[in-house]
Amino acid sequence: FSPQGSLLYLDALSAAFPRALARRGTALLHWSPGCPRAPAGWPLPSLYCTPAVAGTLPSRAAALRLQLLFALRQRELHVLEAGLAAELHDALLALRSEWPQLARELALGRLSPQPGLPEGVQDQLQALLAPDAARAAELHAECARGFEGIVLRLWPRLEVVVVRTACGAEQLYCDSLCQADCQGLPFYCPFYQAAGALLGVNLWPAEPVSRFLLCPDWAFCEFLPCLANKEPRAVLLDELWEGREYGLVVTARPGEYRCRTGEVLKVTGFHKQCPVVEPVRRESQMLSVRGESIPEEQFCHSLCRTLRMWPGARLIDYVCVESSLLGDSSGLCAPHYEVFVELQGLRDLSEGQRYKLDQCLQEDFPIYKSFRFKGSIGPLRLHLVRPGTFTRLREALGSPVPMPRVLRAEQLLRLIQGSVVS
């Protein structure tokens, strides 16, 4: 792959945020599968200041903590970069609980032992650290004040937060960060990727909704019209219509099989005859136990509407399960949804409060209401899980991919069932 995508990104970033890139500075133009510009291992919550050997750490949590430590050493960062918004979210969660230890490591220039590291890696990392008592004192003082707006207080020169994915499942984390830790900072998602291929670039960093210019020579794309009355005929880039939605089919490289990605895009306009698209939903993340097909973003809308009826509640994270995955353990004959949520501000919910989500779904989706009325879909079951559950779930996923909102794997279901508190 040519560096064209990186150069377009850097040009757009510099135009929107003139102080983001240092004049005559060096940018790392390196591509790894599924994650642009990541030097190695897990995507990083910093801009080019994490050593590549961080990718050899044995766990996601350990890697994110180490990358956070190296980011904290660089007070003059202008851009904070993360592969996924969820990774930055988890790194900043680690900051809340581990800042005293991180401050000590900065002050002493001594890295805490990392169990499971390959031989010699601990020494390589240690050699890159130097004592910085002033920065440690600043970290201690700012964290002691609380964590609202902590990112801009720790890195006062920051211009923008760059994330690989800022829509769909990741939007929840972006919103949470904007409301708390990253107050006052814009988020910019520069690339659109699917099926392991880079497909488009976002040339409009300052806009709140990410949209992407599809670049014709990066991969071969075909599009299935979503409103077709019969089996849709795939169309090409020059046959797209503004305002319409299409399922995406990709051939990432010559000689590879076509791949129906499960992504749905909406054409929002054209830029010099090339279509500009906005990701709408993931077809694989629909809830459907009777063919009712509730998309993930619309379910999230119903869930957030329900939360406004629970005073003091703030949604941290959620995931859904179709009862078929539970087998006989569901305890109900009719198929239904099981929803697991992590909340802040509420320790328990009454039965009336729990029913509000089912009620909102019925109001928002007439087909769901009809099945509920006939009894062919049973009542939704809502569970509260303990804090940190979704951080462990992302660790168990094993790769930096957007959070699935509908679990399909039994081992992930068992993990989250073991964290239910109410």
C-alpha positions as CSV (number, residue, x, y, z in Angstrom):
1,F,0.0,0.0,0.0
2,S,1.3,3.5,-0.9
3,P,1.7,6.2,1.7
4,Q,-1.1,8.2,0.0
5,G,-3.6,7.6,2.8
6,S,-1.1,8.8,5.5
7,L,-0.2,11.9,3.5
8,L,-3.9,12.8,2.9
9,Y,-4.5,12.3,6.7
10,L,-1.6,14.5,7.7
11,D,-2.5,17.2,5.2
12,A,-6.2,17.3,6.5
13,L,-5.0,17.2,10.1
14,S,-2.6,20.1,9.5
15,A,-5.2,22.2,7.7
16,A,-7.8,21.8,10.4
17,F,-5.4,22.0,13.4
18,P,-2.3,24.1,12.3
19,R,-0.4,23.5,15.5
20,A,-1.0,19.7,15.5
21,L,2.2,18.9,13.5
22,A,5.6,20.4,14.2
23,R,7.3,22.0,11.3
24,R,10.1,19.7,10.0
25,G,8.9,17.0,12.3
26,T,9.0,13.3,11.5
27,A,5.8,11.2,11.1
28,L,5.9,7.5,11.2
29,L,4.3,6.2,8.0
30,H,3.9,2.5,8.8
31,W,0.9,0.2,8.1
32,S,0.0,-2.9,10.0
33,P,-3.0,-5.1,9.2
34,G,-6.2,-3.4,10.4
35,C,-4.5,-0.5,12.1
36,P,-2.8,2.4,10.2
37,R,0.4,3.8,11.6
38,A,0.7,1.5,14.7
39,P,4.3,0.7,15.2
40,A,3.6,-2.7,16.8
41,G,1.1,-4.5,18.9
42,W,-1.8,-2.8,20.4
43,P,-2.8,0.7,19.0
44,L,-1.5,3.4,21.3
45,P,-2.9,6.2,23.4
46,S,-0.1,8.6,22.3
47,L,1.5,9.9,19.1
48,Y,4.6,8.1,18.1
49,C,6.1,8.0,21.7
50,T,5.6,4.4,22.7
51,P,8.5,2.0,22.0
52,A,7.7,-0.8,19.6
53,V,8.6,-3.5,22.2
54,A,5.4,-2.5,24.0
55,G,3.7,-4.8,21.5
56,T,5.3,-7.8,23.2
57,L,3.5,-7.4,26.5
58,P,1.4,-10.4,27.5
59,S,-1.9,-8.6,27.9
60,R,-3.9,-5.7,26.5
61,A,-4.2,-4.1,29.9
62,A,-0.4,-4.2,30.5
63,A,0.3,-2.8,27.0
64,L,-2.2,0.1,27.5
65,R,-0.7,0.9,30.9
66,L,2.8,1.0,29.6
67,Q,1.8,3.1,26.6
68,L,0.0,5.5,29.0
69,L,3.2,5.8,31.0
70,F,5.3,6.7,28.0
71,A,2.6,9.2,26.8
72,L,2.7,10.8,30.3
73,R,6.4,11.5,29.9
74,Q,5.6,13.7,26.8
75,R,4.0,16.8,28.2
76,E,4.2,18.6,24.9
77,L,2.0,16.3,22.9
78,H,-0.2,18.1,20.3
79,V,-2.1,15.0,19.1
80,L,-3.4,12.2,21.2
81,E,-3.8,9.1,19.1
82,A,-5.7,5.8,19.8
83,G,-6.5,2.8,17.6
84,L,-10.0,2.6,19.1
85,A,-11.8,5.1,21.4
86,A,-12.4,2.1,23.7
87,E,-8.6,1.7,24.2
88,L,-8.2,5.3,25.2
89,H,-11.2,4.9,27.4
90,D,-9.6,1.9,29.1
91,A,-6.2,3.6,29.4
92,L,-7.8,6.5,31.2
93,L,-9.7,4.2,33.5
94,A,-6.3,2.7,34.4
95,L,-5.1,6.3,35.1
96,R,-7.9,6.8,37.6
97,S,-6.9,3.8,39.6
98,E,-3.1,3.6,39.1
99,W,-2.0,7.3,39.0
100,P,-0.1,7.1,42.3
101,Q,2.0,4.2,41.0
102,L,2.5,5.9,37.6
103,A,3.6,9.0,39.4
104,R,6.2,7.1,41.4
105,E,7.5,5.4,38.2
106,L,7.9,8.8,36.5
107,A,9.6,10.3,39.6
108,L,12.1,7.4,40.0
109,G,12.5,6.5,36.3
110,R,11.9,2.9,37.3
111,L,9.4,0.6,35.6
112,S,7.4,-1.8,37.7
113,P,8.1,-5.4,37.0
114,Q,6.0,-6.8,34.1
115,P,5.3,-10.5,34.6
116,G,5.4,-12.6,31.4
117,L,7.7,-10.3,29.4
118,P,10.1,-12.0,27.0
119,E,13.7,-12.0,28.3
120,G,15.5,-8.7,27.9
121,V,12.4,-6.6,27.1
122,Q,12.0,-5.3,30.6
123,D,15.6,-4.1,30.4
124,Q,15.0,-2.5,27.0
125,L,12.0,-0.6,28.4
126,Q,13.8,0.4,31.6
127,A,16.6,1.9,29.5
128,L,14.2,4.3,27.9
129,L,13.0,5.8,31.2
130,A,14.6,8.6,33.0
131,P,13.6,10.2,36.3
132,D,11.3,13.2,35.9
133,A,10.3,14.5,39.3
134,A,8.6,17.6,37.9
135,R,6.3,15.7,35.6
136,A,5.5,13.2,38.4
137,A,4.5,16.1,40.7
138,E,2.3,17.6,38.0
139,L,0.6,14.2,37.4
140,H,0.0,13.9,41.2
141,A,-1.4,17.4,41.5
142,E,-3.8,17.1,38.5
143,C,-5.1,13.7,39.4
144,A,-5.7,14.7,43.0
145,R,-8.0,17.5,41.7
146,G,-10.2,14.9,39.9
147,F,-10.6,13.6,36.4
148,E,-13.0,15.9,34.7
149,G,-11.0,17.4,31.8
150,I,-7.9,15.5,32.9
151,V,-6.5,14.9,29.4
152,L,-6.2,18.6,28.5
153,R,-4.8,19.3,32.0
154,L,-2.1,16.7,31.6
155,W,-1.3,17.6,28.0
156,P,-2.1,21.3,27.8
157,R,-0.9,21.7,24.2
158,L,-3.3,19.1,22.8
159,E,-5.2,20.1,19.6
160,V,-7.2,16.9,18.8
161,V,-7.8,13.3,19.7
162,V,-7.3,10.9,16.7
163,V,-9.1,7.6,16.7
164,R,-9.3,4.9,14.1
165,T,-13.0,4.3,14.6
166,A,-15.4,6.9,16.0
167,C,-18.8,5.7,14.9
168,G,-21.1,2.7,15.5
169,A,-20.1,0.8,18.6
170,E,-17.3,3.2,19.3
171,Q,-19.5,6.3,19.5
172,L,-20.5,5.5,23.1
173,Y,-16.8,5.7,24.2
174,C,-16.2,8.9,22.2
175,D,-19.3,10.5,23.8
176,S,-18.2,9.4,27.3
177,L,-14.7,10.7,26.8
178,C,-16.0,14.1,25.5
179,Q,-18.2,14.5,28.5
180,A,-15.6,13.7,31.1
181,D,-11.8,13.0,30.6
182,C,-11.4,14.7,27.2
183,Q,-13.6,17.8,27.7
184,G,-12.8,20.6,25.3
185,L,-11.1,18.4,22.7
186,P,-12.4,17.5,19.2
187,F,-12.3,13.9,18.0
188,Y,-11.1,13.0,14.5
189,C,-11.4,9.6,12.8
190,P,-9.2,9.8,9.7
191,F,-9.8,6.4,8.0
192,Y,-12.5,4.0,7.0
193,Q,-11.5,0.4,7.0
194,A,-13.4,-2.9,6.4
195,A,-12.4,-6.5,5.8
196,G,-8.8,-5.7,6.5
197,A,-8.7,-3.1,3.7
198,L,-8.3,0.7,3.9
199,L,-11.1,2.2,1.8
200,G,-11.4,5.9,2.5
201,V,-10.1,9.0,4.2
202,N,-11.9,11.7,6.2
203,L,-10.9,15.1,4.7
204,W,-13.1,17.0,7.2
205,P,-11.5,16.7,10.6
206,A,-13.4,19.6,12.2
207,E,-16.9,18.1,11.5
208,P,-18.6,16.3,14.4
209,V,-19.9,13.4,12.2
210,S,-17.2,11.3,10.4
211,R,-17.6,10.9,6.7
212,F,-15.2,9.4,4.3
213,L,-14.0,9.9,0.7
214,L,-13.9,6.5,-0.9
215,C,-10.6,6.2,-2.8
216,P,-11.0,4.1,-6.0
217,D,-7.6,2.5,-6.2
218,W,-7.2,1.4,-2.6
219,A,-9.4,-1.7,-2.9
220,F,-12.1,-3.0,-5.2
221,C,-15.6,-2.1,-3.8
222,E,-19.0,-3.2,-4.8
223,F,-22.3,-2.0,-3.3
224,L,-25.6,-3.7,-2.7
225,P,-28.6,-1.3,-2.7
226,C,-30.5,-1.7,0.6
227,L,-33.9,-0.8,-0.8
228,A,-33.9,-3.4,-3.7
229,N,-37.2,-5.3,-4.0
230,K,-35.5,-8.5,-5.0
231,E,-32.0,-9.9,-4.8
232,P,-29.9,-6.7,-5.3
233,R,-27.5,-6.3,-8.2
234,A,-24.1,-5.1,-7.1
235,V,-23.2,-1.6,-8.4
236,L,-19.9,0.2,-8.6
237,L,-18.6,3.6,-7.4
238,D,-19.9,5.5,-10.4
239,E,-23.4,4.1,-10.0
240,L,-24.0,5.3,-6.4
241,W,-26.8,7.7,-5.6
242,E,-26.7,10.4,-2.9
243,G,-28.9,9.8,0.1
244,R,-29.1,6.0,-0.5
245,E,-27.8,3.2,1.7
246,Y,-25.7,0.3,0.4
247,G,-24.2,-2.9,1.8
248,L,-20.5,-3.1,1.2
249,V,-18.7,-5.9,-0.7
250,V,-14.9,-5.7,-0.8
251,T,-12.1,-7.4,-2.7
252,A,-9.1,-6.2,-0.6
253,R,-6.3,-7.4,-2.9
254,P,-6.1,-8.9,-6.4
255,G,-6.6,-12.6,-6.3
256,E,-8.6,-12.6,-3.0
257,Y,-12.3,-13.6,-2.7
258,R,-15.0,-11.0,-2.6
259,C,-16.1,-10.4,1.0
260,R,-19.5,-9.1,2.1
261,T,-18.4,-7.1,5.0
262,G,-21.8,-6.7,6.8
263,E,-21.3,-2.9,6.8
264,V,-24.0,-0.5,5.6
265,L,-22.9,2.9,4.2
266,K,-24.9,6.0,3.4
267,V,-23.8,8.2,0.5
268,T,-23.8,11.7,1.8
269,G,-22.4,13.5,-1.3
270,F,-19.6,13.6,-3.7
271,H,-16.1,15.1,-3.7
272,K,-14.6,15.6,-7.2
273,Q,-16.9,12.8,-8.5
274,C,-15.8,10.3,-5.8
275,P,-18.6,9.3,-3.3
276,V,-18.5,10.5,0.3
277,V,-20.0,8.0,2.7
278,E,-21.0,7.7,6.3
279,P,-21.0,4.2,8.1
280,V,-24.6,3.5,9.2
281,R,-24.7,0.1,10.9
282,R,-23.2,-3.4,11.1
283,E,-25.7,-6.0,9.8
284,S,-24.1,-8.7,12.0
285,Q,-25.0,-6.6,15.1
286,M,-28.8,-6.7,14.6
287,L,-31.0,-8.2,17.3
288,S,-33.4,-10.7,15.6
289,V,-35.0,-13.6,17.4
290,R,-38.2,-13.7,15.2
291,G,-37.0,-11.8,12.1
292,E,-37.7,-8.4,13.6
293,S,-34.1,-7.1,12.9
294,I,-33.4,-4.2,15.3
295,P,-30.1,-2.5,14.3
296,E,-27.5,-1.8,16.9
297,E,-27.6,2.0,16.6
298,Q,-31.4,2.1,17.0
299,F,-31.3,-0.3,20.0
300,C,-28.7,2.1,21.5
301,H,-31.1,5.0,20.9
302,S,-33.9,3.2,22.8
303,L,-31.5,2.3,25.6
304,C,-30.3,5.9,26.0
305,R,-34.0,7.1,25.9
306,T,-34.7,4.6,28.7
307,L,-31.8,5.9,30.8
308,R,-33.2,9.4,30.8
309,M,-36.1,7.9,32.8
310,W,-33.7,6.6,35.5
311,P,-32.6,9.7,37.5
312,G,-28.9,9.7,38.2
313,A,-28.0,6.8,35.9
314,R,-25.1,7.2,33.4
315,L,-24.5,4.4,30.8
316,I,-20.9,3.1,30.9
317,D,-21.3,0.2,28.5
318,Y,-23.7,-2.5,27.4
319,V,-24.1,-5.7,25.3
320,C,-27.0,-7.8,24.2
321,V,-27.6,-11.5,23.8
322,E,-30.3,-13.4,21.9
323,S,-31.8,-16.1,24.2
324,S,-30.9,-18.9,21.7
325,L,-27.2,-18.5,22.9
326,L,-28.4,-19.3,26.5
327,G,-29.9,-22.6,25.6
328,D,-32.0,-24.2,28.3
329,S,-30.6,-21.8,30.9
330,S,-32.8,-18.9,29.7
331,G,-35.7,-20.2,31.7
332,L,-38.3,-18.9,29.3
333,C,-40.0,-20.7,26.4
334,A,-40.4,-17.6,24.1
335,P,-37.2,-16.3,22.5
336,H,-36.2,-12.9,24.0
337,Y,-33.3,-10.5,24.6
338,E,-30.9,-10.4,27.5
339,V,-29.2,-7.1,28.0
340,F,-26.2,-6.5,30.3
341,V,-25.4,-3.0,31.3
342,E,-22.8,-1.2,33.4
343,L,-24.1,1.9,35.0
344,Q,-22.7,4.7,37.1
345,G,-25.0,6.4,39.7
346,L,-27.3,3.4,40.2
347,R,-26.7,0.2,42.2
348,D,-30.0,-1.5,41.5
349,L,-33.1,-1.2,39.4
350,S,-36.8,-1.9,40.3
351,E,-38.8,-4.2,38.1
352,G,-40.7,-1.1,36.8
353,Q,-37.5,0.5,35.8
354,R,-36.3,-2.6,34.1
355,Y,-39.5,-2.9,32.1
356,K,-39.0,0.6,30.8
357,L,-36.4,-0.6,28.2
358,D,-38.9,-3.2,26.9
359,Q,-41.5,-0.6,26.7
360,C,-39.3,1.8,24.8
361,L,-38.4,-0.9,22.3
362,Q,-42.1,-1.6,21.7
363,E,-42.7,2.2,21.2
364,D,-39.7,2.5,18.8
365,F,-40.2,-0.8,16.8
366,P,-43.8,-1.7,15.9
367,I,-42.8,-5.1,14.7
368,Y,-41.2,-5.9,18.0
369,K,-44.4,-4.7,19.8
370,S,-46.5,-6.9,17.6
371,F,-44.4,-10.0,18.5
372,R,-44.5,-9.1,22.2
373,F,-48.3,-8.7,22.0
374,K,-48.7,-12.1,20.4
375,G,-46.3,-13.7,22.9
376,S,-43.9,-15.0,20.3
377,I,-41.2,-12.8,21.8
378,G,-40.8,-12.9,25.6
379,P,-40.1,-9.9,27.8
380,L,-36.6,-8.5,27.7
381,R,-34.3,-9.3,30.7
382,L,-32.0,-6.6,32.0
383,H,-28.9,-7.3,34.1
384,L,-26.5,-4.9,35.9
385,V,-22.9,-5.9,35.9
386,R,-20.0,-4.9,38.2
387,P,-17.6,-2.1,37.3
388,G,-14.8,-3.1,35.0
389,T,-16.7,-5.9,33.4
390,F,-16.5,-4.5,29.9
391,T,-12.7,-3.8,30.2
392,R,-12.3,-7.5,30.9
393,L,-14.6,-8.4,28.0
394,R,-12.5,-6.3,25.6
395,E,-9.4,-8.1,27.0
396,A,-11.1,-11.4,26.3
397,L,-11.9,-10.4,22.7
398,G,-8.2,-10.8,22.0
399,S,-7.8,-8.2,19.2
400,P,-8.4,-4.5,18.8
401,V,-11.8,-4.6,17.1
402,P,-14.9,-2.5,17.8
403,M,-17.0,-3.9,20.7
404,P,-19.7,-6.4,19.4
405,R,-23.0,-5.2,20.7
406,V,-24.6,-8.6,20.2
407,L,-22.6,-11.4,21.7
408,R,-22.4,-14.6,19.6
409,A,-19.7,-16.5,21.5
410,E,-20.6,-18.7,24.5
411,Q,-17.2,-18.0,26.3
412,L,-17.9,-14.2,26.2
413,L,-21.4,-14.8,27.5
414,R,-20.1,-16.9,30.4
415,L,-17.7,-14.1,31.3
416,I,-20.4,-11.4,31.4
417,Q,-22.8,-13.7,33.2
418,G,-20.2,-14.2,35.9
419,S,-20.2,-10.4,36.5
420,V,-23.9,-9.9,37.1
421,V,-24.7,-8.2,40.4
422,S,-28.4,-7.5,39.9
